[in-house]
């Protein structure tokens, strides 16, 4: 049996802890491989001795896209679930309220609703977590919905939910700089 504890876990942190996330990055999903070089139709991952992801090589031509949500609306969960015959797996879920009903959201809405992604969420302490590496994340029913709200103080905008099964606890990145390349819009003067 390979599922035995191998070390003690103590409460080492003696820091302030603020919940929430400040950034969300998405890349189109490709099956994962271990390696330091880009591979056609695969995402290559390199990890360190602590299993933190130290490099990500997307297929040629692919990039990460930054998704800016409203303040205090980006979050994620990494939940343990139990299948019908006692099999256990994890479910990764990313949530965000998108800023506005503008052309960017409207033009990318079908891709967000119908695509499959890996996500990196950077929390308010600067820790980056990779979700969906093993099977990708998709929008479930209700995963890209717009609500106008009915009163002045109601929440309004697009609610984005991406989720998927996983066979691993979501790994951390060694640094936010691992998220590369990041899409930048080219503006022609």
MOGIQUI-V76588 format. One record per pair of residues at least 6 apart in sequence whose ideal C-beta (glycine too) atoms are under 8 Angstrom apart, sorted by sequence separation. I is the first residue (numbers start at 1). J is the second residue. D is the distance in Angstrom with one decimal. If there is no record, write none. Layout:
((I:J:D) (I:J:D))
This chain:
((33:39:5.6) (38:44:6.3) (47:53:5.6) (48:54:4.9) (58:64:7.5) (82:88:5.7) (83:89:6.5) (99:105:7.9) (122:128:4.8) (123:129:7.2) (131:137:6.3) (149:155:5.8) (173:179:7.2) (37:44:6.2) (46:53:7.1) (47:54:6.2) (81:88:7.0) (98:105:5.5) (121:128:7.2) (122:129:8.0) (149:156:3.9) (36:44:6.7) (45:53:5.6) (46:54:5.1) (80:88:6.3) (81:89:5.7) (120:128:5.4) (121:129:5.3) (147:155:7.1) (148:156:5.3) (33:42:4.5) (35:44:4.0) (46:55:3.9) (80:89:7.9) (81:90:6.9) (120:129:6.9) (147:156:6.0) (31:41:7.6) (32:42:7.0) (33:43:7.2) (34:44:7.1) (35:45:7.6) (36:46:5.2) (45:55:7.2) (46:56:7.9) (80:90:5.9) (81:91:5.3) (120:130:5.5) (121:131:6.7) (147:157:7.3) (30:41:5.7) (31:42:5.6) (32:43:5.5) (33:44:5.3) (34:45:6.3) (35:46:7.1) (44:55:7.8) (45:56:5.9) (79:90:6.5) (119:130:7.6) (120:131:7.4) (146:157:7.0) (30:42:5.3) (31:43:7.4) (32:44:7.8) (33:45:7.4) (34:46:7.4) (44:56:7.4) (45:57:7.9) (78:90:5.9) (79:91:4.9) (118:130:6.7) (119:131:4.6) (146:158:5.2) (147:159:7.0) (30:43:4.7) (32:45:5.7) (34:47:7.8) (43:56:6.5) (44:57:4.1) (78:91:7.8) (118:131:7.0) (119:132:5.6) (145:158:7.1) (146:159:7.8) (29:43:7.8) (43:57:7.0) (77:91:7.6) (78:92:5.6) (79:93:7.2) (118:132:4.6) (144:158:6.5) (145:159:5.2) (43:58:5.8) (77:92:7.4) (117:132:6.3) (118:133:5.7) (144:159:7.4) (27:43:7.4) (43:59:7.0) (76:92:7.0) (77:93:4.7) (144:160:5.8) (42:59:6.7) (76:93:6.3) (142:159:7.6) (143:160:6.9) (144:161:7.7) (39:57:7.3) (41:59:6.0) (76:94:4.9) (118:136:6.6) (119:137:5.7) (143:161:4.2) (36:55:6.1) (38:57:4.4) (40:59:6.0) (75:94:7.7) (76:95:7.1) (117:136:6.2) (118:137:7.0) (142:161:6.6) (143:162:6.6) (37:57:6.1) (38:58:6.8) (39:59:6.9) (40:60:7.3) (74:94:7.8) (75:95:4.9) (116:136:4.0) (117:137:5.1) (143:163:7.7) (36:57:6.9) (38:59:6.0) (74:95:7.1) (75:96:7.8) (116:137:6.9) (117:138:7.7) (139:160:7.3) (140:161:6.3) (35:57:7.1) (38:60:5.7) (73:95:7.4) (74:96:4.7) (116:138:5.3) (139:161:6.3) (73:96:5.7) (115:138:7.4) (139:162:5.8) (140:163:5.9) (73:97:3.6) (138:162:6.5) (94:119:4.8) (114:139:7.6) (137:162:3.9) (138:163:7.1) (113:139:5.1) (137:163:5.8) (138:164:5.9) (69:96:3.8) (70:97:4.5) (92:119:7.7) (94:121:6.3) (112:139:6.4) (137:164:4.4) (30:58:7.7) (69:97:5.3) (70:98:7.5) (136:164:5.4) (30:59:5.9) (67:96:6.2) (69:98:6.1) (70:99:5.8) (135:164:5.2) (68:98:7.9) (69:99:6.9) (113:143:6.7) (132:162:7.4) (135:165:5.4) (27:58:5.9) (67:98:7.3) (68:99:5.9) (113:144:4.4) (135:166:6.1) (30:62:7.7) (112:144:5.2) (132:164:5.3) (134:166:5.0) (135:167:7.6) (133:166:7.2) (134:167:4.9) (28:62:5.9) (132:166:6.9) (134:168:5.8) (27:62:6.2) (109:144:6.2) (131:166:7.6) (133:168:6.9) (27:63:7.0) (27:64:4.8) (94:131:6.0) (133:170:7.9) (26:64:6.9) (27:65:7.1) (93:131:7.9) (133:171:7.3) (25:64:4.4) (26:65:5.2) (92:131:3.9) (131:170:5.0) (25:65:6.7) (92:132:5.4) (130:170:6.0) (25:66:5.6) (26:67:5.9) (129:170:5.0) (130:171:5.3) (24:66:7.3) (25:67:7.1) (129:171:7.3) (130:172:7.5) (23:66:6.6) (24:67:4.4) (76:119:7.4) (94:137:6.3) (119:162:6.2) (129:172:5.6) (130:173:6.3) (24:68:7.9) (93:137:7.8) (128:172:6.5) (129:173:7.4) (23:68:7.9) (24:69:6.4) (76:121:4.7) (92:137:6.3) (101:146:6.3) (117:162:6.1) (127:172:6.0) (128:173:4.0) (75:121:7.8) (74:121:6.5) (128:175:7.4) (112:160:6.3) (116:164:7.8) (128:176:5.1) (109:158:7.9) (24:74:5.1) (126:176:6.6) (128:178:7.1) (23:74:7.3) (78:129:7.8) (128:179:6.8) (20:72:5.8) (22:74:7.1) (21:74:4.1) (76:129:6.7) (78:131:7.2) (105:158:5.7) (120:173:6.8) (20:74:7.2) (21:75:6.0) (122:176:5.8) (20:75:6.8) (21:76:6.9) (76:131:5.9) (64:120:7.2) (101:157:6.8) (100:157:6.5) (101:158:6.9) (97:155:6.9) (99:157:6.8) (98:157:5.7) (120:179:5.6) (97:157:5.4) (98:158:3.9) (97:158:7.0) (98:159:7.8) (97:159:6.0) (98:160:5.8) (96:159:7.8) (97:160:7.6) (95:159:7.6) (96:160:4.6) (95:160:7.0) (94:160:7.5) (95:161:5.5) (94:161:7.3) (93:161:6.8) (94:162:4.6) (93:162:7.2) (94:163:7.3) (24:94:6.6) (93:163:4.1) (92:163:6.5) (24:96:5.6) (91:163:6.1) (92:164:6.0) (91:164:7.1) (56:130:7.9) (91:165:5.9) (92:166:5.1) (43:118:6.8) (90:165:7.1) (91:166:6.9) (89:165:5.3) (90:166:4.4) (53:130:5.6) (89:166:6.8) (90:167:7.2) (89:167:6.3) (90:168:6.9) (92:170:5.8) (90:169:6.4) (90:170:7.7) (81:165:7.9) (29:115:7.8) (28:115:6.5) (29:116:4.1) (70:157:6.7) (28:116:7.2) (29:117:5.4) (45:133:7.0) (78:166:7.8) (28:117:6.3) (29:118:5.5) (27:117:6.4) (43:133:7.7) (26:117:4.6) (27:118:5.3) (69:160:7.7) (78:169:6.2) (26:118:7.3) (78:170:4.5) (26:119:5.4) (67:160:7.3) (25:119:6.9) (76:170:7.6) (24:119:6.4) (25:120:4.4) (24:120:7.5) (25:121:8.0) (24:121:5.6) (25:122:7.7) (23:121:7.2) (24:122:7.8) (23:122:4.1) (21:121:4.9) (22:122:5.7) (21:122:6.3) (22:123:7.1) (32:133:5.4) (21:123:4.9) (22:124:5.5) (32:134:6.5) (20:123:6.9) (21:124:6.5) (29:132:6.7) (19:123:7.9) (20:124:4.9) (19:124:7.1) (18:124:4.6) (18:125:6.6) (29:136:3.5) (17:125:7.1) (29:137:7.4) (15:125:8.0) (64:179:5.4) (64:180:7.2) (66:182:6.2) (64:181:6.9) (65:182:7.6) (66:183:7.4) (53:171:5.3) (63:181:4.9) (64:182:4.9) (65:183:5.0) (52:171:6.2) (53:172:7.2) (54:173:7.7) (63:182:6.3) (64:183:6.7) (51:171:5.9) (52:172:4.9) (53:173:4.9) (54:174:4.5) (63:183:4.2) (52:173:6.4) (53:174:6.8) (52:174:4.8) (56:178:5.8) (55:178:6.2) (56:179:7.4) (58:181:7.4) (47:171:7.1) (54:178:6.5) (56:180:7.5) (53:178:6.2) (48:174:6.1) (26:162:7.8) (25:179:5.3) (25:182:7.1))
